[in-house]
Amino acid sequence: MTRIRTKICDRCQLQAEILYRIRIDKSGEWQFACPKCWQLLSQDNPDYVYGGTWKARK
Ligand SMILES: [Zn+2]
């Protein structure tokens, strides 16, 4: 049995097989962002912190 796990991007609410765990403001809350949103959020953001990559298939 193959089980594909997906997660929802916290920004665009779309499912993705790869998500980046990031902090994007001073609240300290971790969020998951898909590659597309991650690119936007990581640019010109002094509060951006990278916390790892989550993959549906290991
Ligand atoms: Zn997204």
N, CA, C, O and the ligand as a Tripos MOL2 file, in Angstrom:
@<TRIPOS>MOLECULE
protein
  233   231    59     0     0
PROTEIN
NO_CHARGES

@<TRIPOS>ATOM
      1 N           0.8460   -1.1940    0.0000 N.3       1 MET1
      2 CA          0.0000    0.0000    0.0000 C.3       1 MET1
      3 C           0.8810    1.2430    0.0000 C.2       1 MET1
      4 O           1.7640    1.4060    0.8420 O.2       1 MET1
      5 N           0.6210    2.0910   -0.9440 N.am      2 THR2
      6 CA          1.3820    3.3370   -1.0300 C.3       2 THR2
      7 C           0.5430    4.4820   -0.4870 C.2       2 THR2
      8 O          -0.5930    4.7140   -0.9020 O.2       2 THR2
      9 N           1.1290    5.1590    0.4220 N.am      3 ARG3
     10 CA          0.4130    6.2930    0.9960 C.3       3 ARG3
     11 C           1.1920    7.5700    0.7100 C.2       3 ARG3
     12 O           2.3230    7.7330    1.1680 O.2       3 ARG3
     13 N           0.5920    8.4540   -0.0340 N.am      4 ILE4
     14 CA          1.2490    9.7280   -0.3140 C.3       4 ILE4
     15 C           0.6980   10.7830    0.6340 C.2       4 ILE4
     16 O          -0.4890   11.1070    0.6310 O.2       4 ILE4
     17 N           1.5850   11.2860    1.4200 N.am      5 ARG5
     18 CA          1.1710   12.3140    2.3690 C.3       5 ARG5
     19 C           1.3140   13.6820    1.7180 C.2       5 ARG5
     20 O           2.3070   13.9670    1.0480 O.2       5 ARG5
     21 N           0.3350   14.4980    1.9210 N.am      6 THR6
     22 CA          0.4620   15.8720    1.4380 C.3       6 THR6
     23 C           0.1520   16.8160    2.5860 C.2       6 THR6
     24 O          -0.5350   16.4710    3.5470 O.2       6 THR6
     25 N           0.6700   17.9830    2.4500 N.am      7 LYS7
     26 CA          0.3990   19.0420    3.4100 C.3       7 LYS7
     27 C          -0.1610   20.2300    2.6610 C.2       7 LYS7
     28 O          -0.0180   20.3490    1.4440 O.2       7 LYS7
     29 N          -0.7960   21.0980    3.4090 N.am      8 ILE8
     30 CA         -1.3800   22.2970    2.8160 C.3       8 ILE8
     31 C          -0.4550   23.4860    3.0770 C.2       8 ILE8
     32 O           0.0230   23.7010    4.1910 O.2       8 ILE8
     33 N          -0.2280   24.2310    2.0330 N.am      9 CYS9
     34 CA          0.5410   25.4630    2.1810 C.3       9 CYS9
     35 C          -0.2640   26.4580    3.0190 C.2       9 CYS9
     36 O          -1.4500   26.6750    2.7690 O.2       9 CYS9
     37 N           0.3840   27.0520    4.0030 N.am     10 ASP10
     38 CA         -0.3290   27.9890    4.8790 C.3      10 ASP10
     39 C          -0.6770   29.3010    4.1890 C.2      10 ASP10
     40 O          -1.5060   30.0670    4.6790 O.2      10 ASP10
     41 N          -0.0460   29.5530    3.0590 N.am     11 ARG11
     42 CA         -0.2730   30.8270    2.3790 C.3      11 ARG11
     43 C          -1.3490   30.7300    1.2990 C.2      11 ARG11
     44 O          -2.2930   31.5210    1.2890 O.2      11 ARG11
     45 N          -1.2100   29.7660    0.3930 N.am     12 CYS12
     46 CA         -2.1420   29.6800   -0.7310 C.3      12 CYS12
     47 C          -3.1660   28.5640   -0.5620 C.2      12 CYS12
     48 O          -4.0770   28.4220   -1.3780 O.2      12 CYS12
     49 N          -3.0120   27.7560    0.5210 N.am     13 GLN13
     50 CA         -3.9780   26.6970    0.8470 C.3      13 GLN13
     51 C          -4.0140   25.5770   -0.1890 C.2      13 GLN13
     52 O          -4.9910   24.8320   -0.2640 O.2      13 GLN13
     53 N          -2.9600   25.4540   -0.9860 N.am     14 LEU14
     54 CA         -2.8940   24.3610   -1.9450 C.3      14 LEU14
     55 C          -2.0300   23.2350   -1.3960 C.2      14 LEU14
     56 O          -1.0860   23.4670   -0.6400 O.2      14 LEU14
     57 N          -2.3680   22.0130   -1.7900 N.am     15 GLN15
     58 CA         -1.5610   20.8780   -1.3760 C.3      15 GLN15
     59 C          -0.2530   20.8660   -2.1370 C.2      15 GLN15
     60 O          -0.1940   21.2250   -3.3130 O.2      15 GLN15
     61 N           0.7940   20.4490   -1.4490 N.am     16 ALA16
     62 CA          2.0890   20.3630   -2.1070 C.3      16 ALA16
     63 C           2.8480   19.1640   -1.5550 C.2      16 ALA16
     64 O           2.6460   18.7620   -0.4090 O.2      16 ALA16
     65 N           3.7220   18.5970   -2.3800 N.am     17 GLU17
     66 CA          4.5210   17.4600   -1.9240 C.3      17 GLU17
     67 C           5.8020   17.9060   -1.2530 C.2      17 GLU17
     68 O           6.4450   17.1360   -0.5390 O.2      17 GLU17
     69 N           6.1670   19.1490   -1.4860 N.am     18 ILE18
     70 CA          7.3290   19.7190   -0.8000 C.3      18 ILE18
     71 C           6.9120   21.0530   -0.1920 C.2      18 ILE18
     72 O           6.3380   21.9160   -0.8560 O.2      18 ILE18
     73 N           7.2210   21.1880    1.0830 N.am     19 LEU19
     74 CA          6.9170   22.4580    1.7460 C.3      19 LEU19
     75 C           8.1270   22.8850    2.5550 C.2      19 LEU19
     76 O           8.8730   22.0520    3.0710 O.2      19 LEU19
     77 N           8.3110   24.1810    2.6580 N.am     20 TYR20
     78 CA          9.4110   24.7120    3.4480 C.3      20 TYR20
     79 C           8.8750   25.2410    4.7690 C.2      20 TYR20
     80 O           7.8840   25.9700    4.8150 O.2      20 TYR20
     81 N           9.5540   24.8540    5.8410 N.am     21 ARG21
     82 CA          9.1590   25.3110    7.1640 C.3      21 ARG21
     83 C           9.8940   26.6220    7.4190 C.2      21 ARG21
     84 O          11.1230   26.6630    7.4870 O.2      21 ARG21
     85 N           9.1320   27.6670    7.5560 N.am     22 ILE22
     86 CA          9.7630   28.9870    7.6520 C.3      22 ILE22
     87 C           9.0840   29.8530    8.7020 C.2      22 ILE22
     88 O           7.9280   29.6390    9.0670 O.2      22 ILE22
     89 N           9.8330   30.8300    9.1720 N.am     23 ARG23
     90 CA          9.2560   31.9080    9.9760 C.3      23 ARG23
     91 C           9.3870   33.1710    9.1670 C.2      23 ARG23
     92 O          10.4450   33.4420    8.6000 O.2      23 ARG23
     93 N           8.3270   33.9450    9.1070 N.am     24 ILE24
     94 CA          8.3510   35.1190    8.2400 C.3      24 ILE24
     95 C           8.0470   36.4090    8.9790 C.2      24 ILE24
     96 O           8.0100   37.4800    8.3720 O.2      24 ILE24
     97 N           7.8270   36.3160   10.2910 N.am     25 ASP25
     98 CA          7.6470   37.5560   11.0510 C.3      25 ASP25
     99 C           8.1240   37.3300   12.4830 C.2      25 ASP25
    100 O           8.6390   36.2650   12.8230 O.2      25 ASP25
    101 N           7.9420   38.3540   13.3100 N.am     26 LYS26
    102 CA          8.5040   38.2920   14.6520 C.3      26 LYS26
    103 C           7.6250   37.5260   15.6330 C.2      26 LYS26
    104 O           7.9730   37.4190   16.8090 O.2      26 LYS26
    105 N           6.4980   36.9940   15.1800 N.am     27 SER27
    106 CA          5.6050   36.2430   16.0680 C.3      27 SER27
    107 C           6.2390   34.9300   16.5090 C.2      27 SER27
    108 O           5.8570   34.3650   17.5340 O.2      27 SER27
    109 N           7.2130   34.4430   15.7290 N.am     28 GLY28
    110 CA          7.8550   33.1840   16.0700 C.3      28 GLY28
    111 C           7.0640   31.9640   15.6620 C.2      28 GLY28
    112 O           7.4500   30.8430   15.9910 O.2      28 GLY28
    113 N           5.9660   32.1540   14.9540 N.am     29 GLU29
    114 CA          5.1450   31.0390   14.4900 C.3      29 GLU29
    115 C           5.7700   30.4190   13.2450 C.2      29 GLU29
    116 O           6.1300   31.1140   12.2940 O.2      29 GLU29
    117 N           5.8900   29.0890   13.2780 N.am     30 TRP30
    118 CA          6.3650   28.3960   12.0850 C.3      30 TRP30
    119 C           5.2210   28.2150   11.1190 C.2      30 TRP30
    120 O           4.0980   27.9140   11.5220 O.2      30 TRP30
    121 N           5.5020   28.3980    9.8450 N.am     31 GLN31
    122 CA          4.5010   28.1770    8.8130 C.3      31 GLN31
    123 C           5.0830   27.2600    7.7500 C.2      31 GLN31
    124 O           6.3000   27.1490    7.6020 O.2      31 GLN31
    125 N           4.2000   26.6130    7.0190 N.am     32 PHE32
    126 CA          4.6250   25.8020    5.8870 C.3      32 PHE32
    127 C           4.2640   26.5220    4.6030 C.2      32 PHE32
    128 O           3.1290   26.9610    4.4160 O.2      32 PHE32
    129 N           5.2380   26.6350    3.7280 N.am     33 ALA33
    130 CA          5.0070   27.3220    2.4600 C.3      33 ALA33
    131 C           5.4520   26.4410    1.3060 C.2      33 ALA33
    132 O           6.4920   25.7850    1.3740 O.2      33 ALA33
    133 N           4.6530   26.4330    0.2440 N.am     34 CYS34
    134 CA          5.0280   25.7010   -0.9590 C.3      34 CYS34
    135 C           6.1860   26.4440   -1.6380 C.2      34 CYS34
    136 O           6.4430   27.6040   -1.3170 O.2      34 CYS34
    137 N           6.8820   25.7910   -2.5680 N.am     35 PRO35
    138 CA          8.0370   26.4380   -3.2010 C.3      35 PRO35
    139 C           7.7160   27.7970   -3.8100 C.2      35 PRO35
    140 O           8.5380   28.7130   -3.7690 O.2      35 PRO35
    141 N           6.5290   27.9230   -4.3700 N.am     36 LYS36
    142 CA          6.1540   29.1900   -5.0060 C.3      36 LYS36
    143 C           6.0230   30.3090   -3.9700 C.2      36 LYS36
    144 O           6.5750   31.3960   -4.1430 O.2      36 LYS36
    145 N           5.2920   30.0310   -2.8970 N.am     37 CYS37
    146 CA          5.1210   31.0350   -1.8470 C.3      37 CYS37
    147 C           6.4390   31.2860   -1.1290 C.2      37 CYS37
    148 O           6.7380   32.4180   -0.7480 O.2      37 CYS37
    149 N           7.2230   30.2380   -0.9450 N.am     38 TRP38
    150 CA          8.4940   30.3660   -0.2440 C.3      38 TRP38
    151 C           9.4030   31.3660   -0.9380 C.2      38 TRP38
    152 O          10.0920   32.1600   -0.2980 O.2      38 TRP38
    153 N           9.3860   31.3080   -2.2710 N.am     39 GLN39
    154 CA         10.2260   32.2250   -3.0330 C.3      39 GLN39
    155 C           9.8310   33.6820   -2.7640 C.2      39 GLN39
    156 O          10.6840   34.5510   -2.5840 O.2      39 GLN39
    157 N           8.5240   33.9210   -2.7430 N.am     40 LEU40
    158 CA          8.0390   35.2800   -2.4960 C.3      40 LEU40
    159 C           8.3410   35.7190   -1.0690 C.2      40 LEU40
    160 O           8.7570   36.8530   -0.8300 O.2      40 LEU40
    161 N           8.1240   34.7980   -0.1190 N.am     41 LEU41
    162 CA          8.2290   35.1570    1.2950 C.3      41 LEU41
    163 C           9.6690   35.3460    1.7450 C.2      41 LEU41
    164 O           9.9440   36.1110    2.6690 O.2      41 LEU41
    165 N          10.5900   34.6430    1.0830 N.am     42 SER42
    166 CA         11.9790   34.7040    1.5310 C.3      42 SER42
    167 C          12.7120   35.9160    0.9560 C.2      42 SER42
    168 O          13.8020   36.2650    1.4090 O.2      42 SER42
    169 N          12.1110   36.5430   -0.0320 N.am     43 GLN43
    170 CA         12.7670   37.6840   -0.6600 C.3      43 GLN43
    171 C          12.5610   38.9530    0.1490 C.2      43 GLN43
    172 O          11.4490   39.2550    0.5840 O.2      43 GLN43
    173 N          13.6290   39.6810    0.3440 N.am     44 ASP44
    174 CA         13.5630   40.9830    1.0110 C.3      44 ASP44
    175 C          12.8410   40.9140    2.3540 C.2      44 ASP44
    176 O          12.1100   41.8340    2.7230 O.2      44 ASP44
    177 N          13.0490   39.8310    3.0730 N.am     45 ASN45
    178 CA         12.3880   39.6810    4.3690 C.3      45 ASN45
    179 C          13.4460   39.4700    5.4540 C.2      45 ASN45
    180 O          13.9980   38.3750    5.5700 O.2      45 ASN45
    181 N          13.7320   40.4940    6.2420 N.am     46 PRO46
    182 CA         14.7640   40.3720    7.2790 C.3      46 PRO46
    183 C          14.3590   39.4190    8.4000 C.2      46 PRO46
    184 O          15.2190   38.9510    9.1470 O.2      46 PRO46
    185 N          13.0750   39.1240    8.5310 N.am     47 ASP47
    186 CA         12.5980   38.2220    9.5860 C.3      47 ASP47
    187 C          12.5190   36.7740    9.1360 C.2      47 ASP47
    188 O          12.1430   35.8970    9.9130 O.2      47 ASP47
    189 N          12.8710   36.5220    7.8870 N.am     48 TYR48
    190 CA         12.7660   35.1750    7.3450 C.3      48 TYR48
    191 C          13.7780   34.2300    7.9950 C.2      48 TYR48
    192 O          14.9740   34.5160    8.0560 O.2      48 TYR48
    193 N          13.2610   33.0910    8.4810 N.am     49 VAL49
    194 CA         14.1190   32.0480    9.0470 C.3      49 VAL49
    195 C          13.7280   30.7170    8.4170 C.2      49 VAL49
    196 O          12.5540   30.3520    8.3690 O.2      49 VAL49
    197 N          14.7350   30.0070    7.9410 N.am     50 TYR50
    198 CA         14.4830   28.7100    7.3200 C.3      50 TYR50
    199 C          14.5660   27.6050    8.3680 C.2      50 TYR50
    200 O          15.5320   27.5420    9.1280 O.2      50 TYR50
    201 N          13.5590   26.7330    8.4120 N.am     51 GLY51
    202 CA         13.5140   25.7160    9.4630 C.3      51 GLY51
    203 C          13.5020   24.2970    8.9620 C.2      51 GLY51
    204 O          13.2800   23.3700    9.7410 O.2      51 GLY51
    205 N          13.7390   24.1020    7.6690 N.am     52 GLY52
    206 CA         13.7740   22.7360    7.1590 C.3      52 GLY52
    207 C          12.8110   22.5280    6.0070 C.2      52 GLY52
    208 O          11.9650   23.3700    5.7060 O.2      52 GLY52
    209 N          12.9700   21.3780    5.3770 N.am     53 THR53
    210 CA         12.1160   21.0490    4.2430 C.3      53 THR53
    211 C          11.3100   19.8020    4.5630 C.2      53 THR53
    212 O          11.8450   18.8290    5.0950 O.2      53 THR53
    213 N          10.0360   19.8330    4.2430 N.am     54 TRP54
    214 CA          9.1620   18.6910    4.4390 C.3      54 TRP54
    215 C           8.8440   18.0810    3.0880 C.2      54 TRP54
    216 O           8.4280   18.7810    2.1650 O.2      54 TRP54
    217 N           9.0410   16.7640    2.9720 N.am     55 LYS55
    218 CA          8.7650   16.0990    1.6870 C.3      55 LYS55
    219 C           7.7570   14.9860    1.8950 C.2      55 LYS55
    220 O           7.8090   14.2600    2.8870 O.2      55 LYS55
    221 N           6.8430   14.8600    0.9500 N.am     56 ALA56
    222 CA          5.8160   13.8170    1.0200 C.3      56 ALA56
    223 C           6.4340   12.4420    0.8220 C.2      56 ALA56
    224 O           6.0340   11.4750    1.4700 O.2      56 ALA56
    225 N           7.3970   12.3600   -0.0610 N.am     57 ARG57
    226 CA          8.0900   11.0880   -0.3100 C.3      57 ARG57
    227 C           9.5120   11.2010    0.1840 C.2      57 ARG57
    228 O          10.2440   12.1130   -0.1970 O.2      57 ARG57
    229 N           9.8940   10.2830    1.0240 N.am     58 LYS58
    230 CA         11.2540   10.3500    1.5710 C.3      58 LYS58
    231 C          12.1970    9.4830    0.7400 C.2      58 LYS58
    232 O          13.3890    9.4060    1.0390 O.2      58 LYS58
    233 ZN          1.6720   28.2970   -1.3880 Zn       59 ZN59
@<TRIPOS>BOND
     1     1     2 1
     2     2     3 1
     3     3     4 2
     4     3     5 am
     5     5     6 1
     6     6     7 1
     7     7     8 2
     8     7     9 am
     9     9    10 1
    10    10    11 1
    11    11    12 2
    12    11    13 am
    13    13    14 1
    14    14    15 1
    15    15    16 2
    16    15    17 am
    17    17    18 1
    18    18    19 1
    19    19    20 2
    20    19    21 am
    21    21    22 1
    22    22    23 1
    23    23    24 2
    24    23    25 am
    25    25    26 1
    26    26    27 1
    27    27    28 2
    28    27    29 am
    29    29    30 1
    30    30    31 1
    31    31    32 2
    32    31    33 am
    33    33    34 1
    34    34    35 1
    35    35    36 2
    36    35    37 am
    37    37    38 1
    38    38    39 1
    39    39    40 2
    40    39    41 am
    41    41    42 1
    42    42    43 1
    43    43    44 2
    44    43    45 am
    45    45    46 1
    46    46    47 1
    47    47    48 2
    48    47    49 am
    49    49    50 1
    50    50    51 1
    51    51    52 2
    52    51    53 am
    53    53    54 1
    54    54    55 1
    55    55    56 2
    56    55    57 am
    57    57    58 1
    58    58    59 1
    59    59    60 2
    60    59    61 am
    61    61    62 1
    62    62    63 1
    63    63    64 2
    64    63    65 am
    65    65    66 1
    66    66    67 1
    67    67    68 2
    68    67    69 am
    69    69    70 1
    70    70    71 1
    71    71    72 2
    72    71    73 am
    73    73    74 1
    74    74    75 1
    75    75    76 2
    76    75    77 am
    77    77    78 1
    78    78    79 1
    79    79    80 2
    80    79    81 am
    81    81    82 1
    82    82    83 1
    83    83    84 2
    84    83    85 am
    85    85    86 1
    86    86    87 1
    87    87    88 2
    88    87    89 am
    89    89    90 1
    90    90    91 1
    91    91    92 2
    92    91    93 am
    93    93    94 1
    94    94    95 1
    95    95    96 2
    96    95    97 am
    97    97    98 1
    98    98    99 1
    99    99   100 2
   100    99   101 am
   101   101   102 1
   102   102   103 1
   103   103   104 2
   104   103   105 am
   105   105   106 1
   106   106   107 1
   107   107   108 2
   108   107   109 am
   109   109   110 1
   110   110   111 1
   111   111   112 2
   112   111   113 am
   113   113   114 1
   114   114   115 1
   115   115   116 2
   116   115   117 am
   117   117   118 1
   118   118   119 1
   119   119   120 2
   120   119   121 am
   121   121   122 1
   122   122   123 1
   123   123   124 2
   124   123   125 am
   125   125   126 1
   126   126   127 1
   127   127   128 2
   128   127   129 am
   129   129   130 1
   130   130   131 1
   131   131   132 2
   132   131   133 am
   133   133   134 1
   134   134   135 1
   135   135   136 2
   136   135   137 am
   137   137   138 1
   138   138   139 1
   139   139   140 2
   140   139   141 am
   141   141   142 1
   142   142   143 1
   143   143   144 2
   144   143   145 am
   145   145   146 1
   146   146   147 1
   147   147   148 2
   148   147   149 am
   149   149   150 1
   150   150   151 1
   151   151   152 2
   152   151   153 am
   153   153   154 1
   154   154   155 1
   155   155   156 2
   156   155   157 am
   157   157   158 1
   158   158   159 1
   159   159   160 2
   160   159   161 am
   161   161   162 1
   162   162   163 1
   163   163   164 2
   164   163   165 am
   165   165   166 1
   166   166   167 1
   167   167   168 2
   168   167   169 am
   169   169   170 1
   170   170   171 1
   171   171   172 2
   172   171   173 am
   173   173   174 1
   174   174   175 1
   175   175   176 2
   176   175   177 am
   177   177   178 1
   178   178   179 1
   179   179   180 2
   180   179   181 am
   181   181   182 1
   182   182   183 1
   183   183   184 2
   184   183   185 am
   185   185   186 1
   186   186   187 1
   187   187   188 2
   188   187   189 am
   189   189   190 1
   190   190   191 1
   191   191   192 2
   192   191   193 am
   193   193   194 1
   194   194   195 1
   195   195   196 2
   196   195   197 am
   197   197   198 1
   198   198   199 1
   199   199   200 2
   200   199   201 am
   201   201   202 1
   202   202   203 1
   203   203   204 2
   204   203   205 am
   205   205   206 1
   206   206   207 1
   207   207   208 2
   208   207   209 am
   209   209   210 1
   210   210   211 1
   211   211   212 2
   212   211   213 am
   213   213   214 1
   214   214   215 1
   215   215   216 2
   216   215   217 am
   217   217   218 1
   218   218   219 1
   219   219   220 2
   220   219   221 am
   221   221   222 1
   222   222   223 1
   223   223   224 2
   224   223   225 am
   225   225   226 1
   226   226   227 1
   227   227   228 2
   228   227   229 am
   229   229   230 1
   230   230   231 1
   231   231   232 2
@<TRIPOS>SUBSTRUCTURE
     1 MET1         2 RESIDUE 1 A MET
     2 THR2         6 RESIDUE 1 A THR
     3 ARG3        10 RESIDUE 1 A ARG
     4 ILE4        14 RESIDUE 1 A ILE
     5 ARG5        18 RESIDUE 1 A ARG
     6 THR6        22 RESIDUE 1 A THR
     7 LYS7        26 RESIDUE 1 A LYS
     8 ILE8        30 RESIDUE 1 A ILE
     9 CYS9        34 RESIDUE 1 A CYS
    10 ASP10       38 RESIDUE 1 A ASP
    11 ARG11       42 RESIDUE 1 A ARG
    12 CYS12       46 RESIDUE 1 A CYS
    13 GLN13       50 RESIDUE 1 A GLN
    14 LEU14       54 RESIDUE 1 A LEU
    15 GLN15       58 RESIDUE 1 A GLN
    16 ALA16       62 RESIDUE 1 A ALA
    17 GLU17       66 RESIDUE 1 A GLU
    18 ILE18       70 RESIDUE 1 A ILE
    19 LEU19       74 RESIDUE 1 A LEU
    20 TYR20       78 RESIDUE 1 A TYR
    21 ARG21       82 RESIDUE 1 A ARG
    22 ILE22       86 RESIDUE 1 A ILE
    23 ARG23       90 RESIDUE 1 A ARG
    24 ILE24       94 RESIDUE 1 A ILE
    25 ASP25       98 RESIDUE 1 A ASP
    26 LYS26      102 RESIDUE 1 A LYS
    27 SER27      106 RESIDUE 1 A SER
    28 GLY28      110 RESIDUE 1 A GLY
    29 GLU29      114 RESIDUE 1 A GLU
    30 TRP30      118 RESIDUE 1 A TRP
    31 GLN31      122 RESIDUE 1 A GLN
    32 PHE32      126 RESIDUE 1 A PHE
    33 ALA33      130 RESIDUE 1 A ALA
    34 CYS34      134 RESIDUE 1 A CYS
    35 PRO35      138 RESIDUE 1 A PRO
    36 LYS36      142 RESIDUE 1 A LYS
    37 CYS37      146 RESIDUE 1 A CYS
    38 TRP38      150 RESIDUE 1 A TRP
    39 GLN39      154 RESIDUE 1 A GLN
    40 LEU40      158 RESIDUE 1 A LEU
    41 LEU41      162 RESIDUE 1 A LEU
    42 SER42      166 RESIDUE 1 A SER
    43 GLN43      170 RESIDUE 1 A GLN
    44 ASP44      174 RESIDUE 1 A ASP
    45 ASN45      178 RESIDUE 1 A ASN
    46 PRO46      182 RESIDUE 1 A PRO
    47 ASP47      186 RESIDUE 1 A ASP
    48 TYR48      190 RESIDUE 1 A TYR
    49 VAL49      194 RESIDUE 1 A VAL
    50 TYR50      198 RESIDUE 1 A TYR
    51 GLY51      202 RESIDUE 1 A GLY
    52 GLY52      206 RESIDUE 1 A GLY
    53 THR53      210 RESIDUE 1 A THR
    54 TRP54      214 RESIDUE 1 A TRP
    55 LYS55      218 RESIDUE 1 A LYS
    56 ALA56      222 RESIDUE 1 A ALA
    57 ARG57      226 RESIDUE 1 A ARG
    58 LYS58      230 RESIDUE 1 A LYS
    59 ZN59       233 GROUP 0 **** ****
